[in-house]
Each structure stands twice: as structure tokens, then as C-alpha cells.
Amino acid sequence: MRCHFALLALAAALAGCSQHAPEAAPRGVSSVNVPVVARTQFVFDAAAPDGSLAPSEAARLDGWFQSLNLGYGDSIYVDGAYAYGARGDVARLAGNYGMMVSDGAPVTASAVPPGSVRVVVSRTRAHVPNCPNWSVPSNPNFDNATMSNFGCGVNSNLAAMVANPEDLVHGREGSVVGDAQTASKAVRSYRAAPPTGTKGLQEVNTKKDGQ
């Protein structure tokens, strides 16, 4: 009987040691749901045996750009042994979409075929996963914790509206050159505008005509 009680006590002690401390409830103002930026790379191999794209290959590449809806926020690279020569042809096509070819090239899954160049379009998209998130009831809330859906509305709108999702990752460096005239234009307009009460109060009639 003593052995039986000893085993029960040992099991209870081990069970107590195996319990994990409960996670602290989020009570701050930081969003529970935040945007996630994902990157996708699209690859197009074009024949360029002499370092230039033939008209037919240029037309194929232009059609590929159209199918991708190429636009601001995308990055274009040219890779391969003939990348230096074909870069100008790719840049001219990209210019039709208001885009430029970036230096270097990301690593892709396979090798570039001989006599070809590889055009890579790197695209980033931002989204907030698991939103809306009502996994935790809002009431009762004895821990005064932040709601599980907190941040879904604002951050989902931010992820949908940001022109270049890369800006959510590392931001953008400002120009080292500043224009004092441009910077102070808003202040000058505010100071030069006459006060709203200089011409007296505007007469407002809420009655209909004839009443």
C-alpha cells in the first residue's frame, strides 16, 4: 500500500514538472495580426545566341510581360552568359511599362540553357494571414487581453494599398539633397492665406424657398 501511494506521489510530481507556464495575454497596443511579405520569382528563357533578342523573341517576352501585368513594385533581372548584350533589348521592352532592369540576378532553380538569357521578374505581395481572426471570444475577457482580431482591419488595408510591399520590409532611403523651397511651400501657403473670418460669417438659411 505504501508503494502504491509512493508511485502516485511520484506521478503527481512528474505531472507538475511537465506543465508549461501559461503564455502571457497580449495587453499592449501592438497589432496581433501583422502583414507578411512573400516573394515570387517568374522566369522566362529567351534565345539570344549572339547577345541580342530576335524580333520574334522580343515579341514573346513582351507578351510574357503583359501576362504578368508588369508594373511598379516588380524587379526585373537578366541572367546568363549573354546577359550583358541582351540587357539593352530587355530594358527597352521594360521601358514600355515604366520599368527598369536591375543589376545582378537572383538564384534560380536550374541553369540557363546555352545560347539563351533568362529574364527574371521578382514580385512581392503583402497580406495578413488568418484574418479575420475571431478564434478567441471577446467576452468574457478576465485577462484584459487584446482581441484576437486586433490589427486585421488596419493592416489588411495597409497590405492592400502599399504600392511596393518591399517598403514594409526595409523602407526606403531618403534623398541626401533637399529643396528648401519645396519643403517650405506648405508653410508659406498657410501663412499667406487670409483668416477665414476676415470677410465675416457666411449667412446660412436652412429653410426652403418660399417658407
WOBEL-V907885 format. One record per helix or strand of 3 or more residues. SS is the DSSP state (h for helix, s for strand). FROM is the first residue (numbers start at 0). LEN is the number of residues. If there is no record, write none. Layout:
ss=(SS | SS)
from=(FROM | FROM)
len=(LEN | LEN)
//
This chain:
ss=(h | s | h | s | h | s | h | h | h | h)
from=(1 | 35 | 54 | 74 | 82 | 115 | 151 | 166 | 179 | 184)
len=(17 | 12 | 13 | 5 | 13 | 12 | 10 | 4 | 4 | 8)
//
